[in-house]
Amino acid sequence: MPLPPIFRGALRVPVIGSPMFLVSFPPLVQALCRAGVVGTFPHVNARTTEQLDAWLTEIEAGLAAHRAADPQAVVAPHGINLIVHRTQPRTEPDLEVVVRHRVPFVITCLGHPGKVVEAVHGYGGTVFSDVTGADHARKALDAGVDGLICVGAGAGGHASAQSGFTLVREIRAFYDGCLVLGGGIGDGFQVRAAEVLGADLAYMGTRFIASAESQASDDYKRMLVEARVSDLVYTDRLSGVHANFLRPSLERHGIDVATLPPKQPFMGGMNDPGVKLWKDLWSAGHGVATITDVPPVAELVDRLVAEYAAARAVPPSPSLAAR
């Protein structure tokens, strides 16, 4: 399907770097955009609304300088993820900052996107909404969003239990606009597979955690390199919503999710009551299956571009073509 205007001619590969709590900070956002991939971050990664204002200024200035230094470079737009749940007190003041900076791309999650759509459309920005099911998608479309991000099974953080294969096809049955697929996507071949399935863009998070510019600790990155899908735990007993976590990060704090009460606020580990969700208990998606190193973003995106091109160039099998 046609991409929104902000993405046309601005991407080297059809990928959005997903906004990751305590991982996506200005250095990662700028590195992604400079490499030709949409860079995004959650508004709550900034500790205050004032810091958010400063971060957006920093990102805008950095990308402007890069464009000025290399006018021929493909520089992707940047974006911000707004939590629109009624319990998030910073949504409204942070939205005011987003409007003031005219952030080109906004992603909403965990609530109704109506107010964000109205505000961002007011200056010509583009709004996508995270969705985990078809009913959720219909509500977001009714609010006027410009695109949907299908967060399928296997995504890091809060993820659907529904396969991305069925989620994209189910939504495509009633929606012909821009669709993004996330969940276990970590290389250019999988990006191409998402397109063949019916998505326009791929949503990649876990793979970019294991990059030089991410804010994740060295231990976190090392754990991603060493982990396999069998090291993931999909549970709602930590945040109250089903999400994927790295089992080794739980075990180091003496946590067995089977012994935790369901859907209760996490109050610390058995052996370390001060342990914090997300900061100490690390999330990852099924993309860990193919992570073997921690390269700079530019190198990683170059690989994605080459893999994506190779996937597009694969000819059909003669035996299948003859059928």
Secondary structure as the mmCIF struct_conf table of DSSP 4:
data_model
#
loop_
_struct_conf.conf_type_id
_struct_conf.id
_struct_conf.beg_label_comp_id
_struct_conf.beg_label_asym_id
_struct_conf.beg_label_seq_id
_struct_conf.end_label_comp_id
_struct_conf.end_label_asym_id
_struct_conf.end_label_seq_id
HELX_LH_PP_P HELX_LH_PP_P1 PRO A 2 PRO A 4
HELX_RH_3T_P HELX_RH_3T_P1 PRO A 5 PHE A 7
TURN_TY1_P TURN_TY1_P1 ARG A 8 GLY A 9
BEND BEND1 ARG A 12 PRO A 14
STRN STRN1 VAL A 15 GLY A 17
TURN_TY1_P TURN_TY1_P2 PHE A 21 VAL A 23
HELX_RH_AL_P HELX_RH_AL_P1 PRO A 26 ALA A 35
TURN_TY1_P TURN_TY1_P3 GLY A 36 GLY A 36
BEND BEND2 VAL A 37 VAL A 37
STRN STRN2 VAL A 38 PRO A 42
HELX_RH_3T_P HELX_RH_3T_P2 HIS A 43 ASN A 45
BEND BEND3 ALA A 46 THR A 48
HELX_RH_AL_P HELX_RH_AL_P2 THR A 49 ALA A 69
TURN_TY1_P TURN_TY1_P4 PRO A 71 GLN A 72
BEND BEND4 ALA A 73 ALA A 73
HELX_LH_PP_P HELX_LH_PP_P2 ALA A 76 PRO A 77
STRN STRN3 HIS A 78 ILE A 83
TURN_TY1_P TURN_TY1_P5 ARG A 86 THR A 87
TURN_TY1_P TURN_TY1_P6 PRO A 89 ARG A 90
HELX_RH_AL_P HELX_RH_AL_P3 THR A 91 HIS A 101
TURN_TY1_P TURN_TY1_P7 ARG A 102 ARG A 102
BEND BEND5 PRO A 104 PRO A 104
STRN STRN4 PHE A 105 CYS A 109
BEND BEND6 LEU A 110 GLY A 111
HELX_RH_AL_P HELX_RH_AL_P4 GLY A 114 HIS A 121
TURN_TY1_P TURN_TY1_P8 GLY A 122 GLY A 124
STRN STRN5 THR A 126 VAL A 131
BEND BEND7 THR A 132 GLY A 133
HELX_RH_AL_P HELX_RH_AL_P5 ALA A 134 ASP A 142
TURN_TY1_P TURN_TY1_P9 ALA A 143 GLY A 144
BEND BEND8 ASP A 146 ASP A 146
STRN STRN6 GLY A 147 VAL A 151
TURN_TY1_P TURN_TY1_P10 ALA A 153 GLY A 154
BEND BEND9 GLY A 156 GLY A 156
STRN STRN7 GLY A 157 HIS A 158
BEND BEND10 ALA A 161 GLN A 162
HELX_RH_AL_P HELX_RH_AL_P6 GLY A 164 ARG A 172
TURN_TY1_P TURN_TY1_P11 ALA A 173 PHE A 174
BEND BEND11 GLY A 177 GLY A 177
STRN STRN8 CYS A 178 GLY A 182
BEND BEND12 GLY A 183 GLY A 184
BEND BEND13 ASP A 187 ASP A 187
HELX_RH_AL_P HELX_RH_AL_P7 GLY A 188 LEU A 197
TURN_TY1_P TURN_TY1_P12 GLY A 198 GLY A 198
BEND BEND14 ASP A 200 ASP A 200
STRN STRN9 LEU A 201 MET A 204
HELX_RH_AL_P HELX_RH_AL_P8 THR A 206 ILE A 209
TURN_TY1_P TURN_TY1_P13 ALA A 210 ALA A 210
BEND BEND15 SER A 211 SER A 211
TURN_TY1_P TURN_TY1_P14 ALA A 212 GLU A 213
BEND BEND16 SER A 214 ALA A 216
HELX_RH_AL_P HELX_RH_AL_P9 ASP A 218 GLU A 226
HELX_RH_3T_P HELX_RH_3T_P3 VAL A 229 ASP A 231
STRN STRN10 LEU A 232 THR A 235
BEND BEND17 ASP A 236 ASP A 236
TURN_TY1_P TURN_TY1_P15 ARG A 237 SER A 239
BEND BEND18 GLY A 240 VAL A 241
STRN STRN11 ALA A 243 LEU A 246
HELX_RH_AL_P HELX_RH_AL_P10 ARG A 247 GLU A 251
TURN_TY1_P TURN_TY1_P16 ARG A 252 GLY A 254
HELX_RH_3T_P HELX_RH_3T_P4 VAL A 257 THR A 259
BEND BEND19 LEU A 260 LEU A 260
HELX_LH_PP_P HELX_LH_PP_P3 PRO A 261 PRO A 261
TURN_TY1_P TURN_TY1_P17 PRO A 262 LYS A 263
BEND BEND20 MET A 270 ASN A 271
TURN_TY1_P TURN_TY1_P18 PRO A 273 GLY A 274
STRN STRN12 LEU A 277 LEU A 277
TURN_TY1_P TURN_TY1_P19 TRP A 278 ASP A 280
STRN STRN13 LEU A 281 LEU A 281
STRN STRN14 SER A 283 SER A 283
HELX_RH_3T_P HELX_RH_3T_P5 HIS A 286 THR A 290
HELX_RH_AL_P HELX_RH_AL_P11 VAL A 297 ALA A 313
HELX_LH_PP_P HELX_LH_PP_P4 VAL A 314 SER A 317
HELX_RH_AL_P HELX_RH_AL_P12 PRO A 318 ALA A 321
TURN_TY1_P TURN_TY1_P20 ALA A 322 ALA A 322
#
